[in-house]
């Protein structure tokens, strides 16, 4: 039997090995993750996340599942806009969750938060549990992306919202070239300086180029059963927001 393979950045690896390798990346950078996000995006990731909240329009009483939720950035924003909602921060890396629990927002919003470690392709939740599912800068790291989308559909209630924030592709070739030069020549050295980890950030910039472009990814969301699927480019397409509904 031929062993199934997938990509880990520009490497081809056994499918069964990828999750452990991704886990290693985020375990290595957990304590510097938030600082590094600010440095490599010049703080723009904050604007993108706020744009996500604007489109999502959180409401009191909703139950959010924030997959690949890391240190809680999205959940904290969600609860700031809907203080009587509830958020479950879900991540494969315990170190990321532990770093999130130390943030001041986690203490202030403790009654509205759960922190759960697990696999996006096999969520430990019952069908029809959540009103909203978000995943930000995480779905490209999942070994089988379609499986994660299918799981999102399963755990959302009818009428539930699925939203993805992910790095994407700039439609203009010249601008994409310039962005590639920045990504490959600046971000890994920055990772070495700030997080003492060049290799993890080399993987991160490579993984962005392996992720499907806007329309092919929208088709994957539709294939998972979601309807009214739309996307919006952010910063010319450096990132994109994808939205779908479980009808």
N, C-alpha and C positions, 0 to 999 in steps of 0.2 A: 504494500500500500504506500502510495506517495504521501510524504509528510506535507501537511498544509503549511504554507508560508504566508507571511505578511511583511509589511515594511516597518522598520524602526528608524525613522529619519530616512537616510539614503541607504541603509543596510537592509538586506533581506534576511529575515529571521524566522524561526519556527513559530507558528501561530501561538502555540502553548507557552512560548517563552516571553512574548511581548509584554504581557501584564506585569510580570516580575521586573522587566527592564524599565518600564514606565514608573513602576512603584519606586525603583531605585533612584530615578531622576528626581522625583518629587520629595522623597525622603531626604535626599542630599541638599535640596534648596529650600526646605520648608521654613527655616528660621529667617531666611533672607528674601522669601518669595514676594512679599508686599513691597519691600524697598526696591527690589529688582524690577517689578512691574512699573513702578513710577519712573525708574531710570531709563528703561529701554523703550518706553512709549512716550517719554517726556510728559508723563502725567495724563496723557490723552485717554488711557483706559478708563479713567474716572468719568470722562464725558460720555464714552461709549456705554458704560454701565448705567449712567443716569438716563441716557436715551432709551435703553432697554426698559427701565422703570416707567418712563413716559408712555411708551407704547403698551406696556403691560397693564398699567393703571391698577395697582394693588388695591384690594378692598378689605375692610375689616371682616373677620370671620372666615377668610379663605385659609386653606391649608396649602402651603408651598412645600414642594420637594425640590431642593437645590442640589442637583447631582454634579459631581466634581466640584463641590462647593468650597473645598479648600479651607481657607481661613475665615470664611463667612461673609465676604464682601457683598455678595448679592442678597443674601438673607438679611443682613443688617439694613441694606437699602430698602428692601421690601417692607420690613417691620417699621422702619422710620415713617413710611408713607401709610402704613396700615397697622397701627400699634396694637390693635386687637386681633390681628391675624396670628398664625402660627407657622413657623418655618422649621423644616428638618434639613440640616446640613449633612449631605451624604458624600463621602469621598473614599477612595480606595486606600488612602495613605493616612494612617493614624497620626503621624507626625504633623501633617497639615492641620488636622482637626485639633490637635493639642495646641498648636500655635494659635489657632483661631479662638480657642477658649480663654486665652490669656488677654485677648483684646478687650478694651474697656466696654465696648458695645455688648460683648457676650455676657458680661456681668450685669449690665443695666437691663438687658432683655432676656435674662435667664429663663423666666417663666414662659416665654414664647418660643423657646429654642430647644431642639433636640440635635444631637450630634451622633451620626451613625456611620460606621466604617463598613464598606462592602463593595460589591461589583455591580457596575451599571448594566451589565448584560444579564444579571440575575438578581433583581431587586427583592429584598426581603420584606415586601409589603403586599397586602391583599389587593385584589382587583378593585378599581373604582374608589380609591382612597383619597386622592389629592385633587384640589381645584386647579393647581398650577404646577407645571414642571419646568424648571429652568436648568440649563447647562451652559456655562460660560468658559470658553477657552479650554474645554475639556473633551469634547466629543471626538476631536481629531486624534486623541490619544487612546481611544477605545479600540480594542482589537477587531471587533466585528460591529461596525457602526450601525448597521441595519438592526442587529439584535437589540442594541440600546434604544433605538427609536421604537421598536416593537414593544419593549418593556415600558417605555414612557406611555405609550397608548394604553397598555394594560392597566397601569396603576392610576391613570387619570379617571376622574368621574366623567360621565356624559356631560358635555358642555365645558369640559376642562381645556385649559390652554397649554400648549407646548411652545417654548421659546428657547432659541439657541443664539448665543453670541459667540462668534468664532472668527478667527482670522480668515481672510478670503483672498480674492484676486482683483487687482486693479485692471479695468478694461483697457486702459491706455498702455500700450507696450513700452513706450519710453518712460512713463512714470513707474511702471512695474520694474523696469530695469534699475532705475535709481533706488527704488525701495529695496530691491534684492541686494544692491551694493551695500546699503546701510545695514541690512539684516545680517549678512554673512561676514562683514568686515568690522562691525561695531558691536553687535550684541554678544557674540561669544567672548571677545576680550573683556567686555563689561562684566559678563558673568564671572570671569576669572578674578577681576578686581573686587567686585562686591560680594559674591557668594563663594569665591575660591573654587569655582567649578565651571570651567570652560566647556567640557564635554556635554553637560546637561543642556546648556543653552545652544550648543551646536545642534543637538538633537531637536530642540524646540523650533529653531528656524527651518531645519530640514522638514520637520513634520508639517509645517504650514504649507509647504509646496506640494506635499503628497495629498493634501485634503481636497475633496471635490470642489470645483468652482460653484458659483451661486446656483445656477439653474439645475445642474446635475444633483446637487444636494437637496434642493427643493423637491425634486422627483423622488428622492429616497424618503423624504418625509411623507409625501403622498402615498408612496408604496406601503408605509407603515399604517395607513388607514386614516390619516389626518386630512381634514378638508379646509377650504379657504386658506390654502398655504400661500404665504407671501414672504418677500424679503425686502430689506432696505439696506443699501450700502452705507457705510460709515467711513468718513475720511477717504473718499474716492474709491472705496472698495478694499482698503487695507483690512477692514473688518466688515462683517455683515450680520444683521439681525434676521433670523428666520422665525416665522410664526405659523402655527397651525392649530386647529381646533378638533377635539374629539366630539363629533356631532352624534 
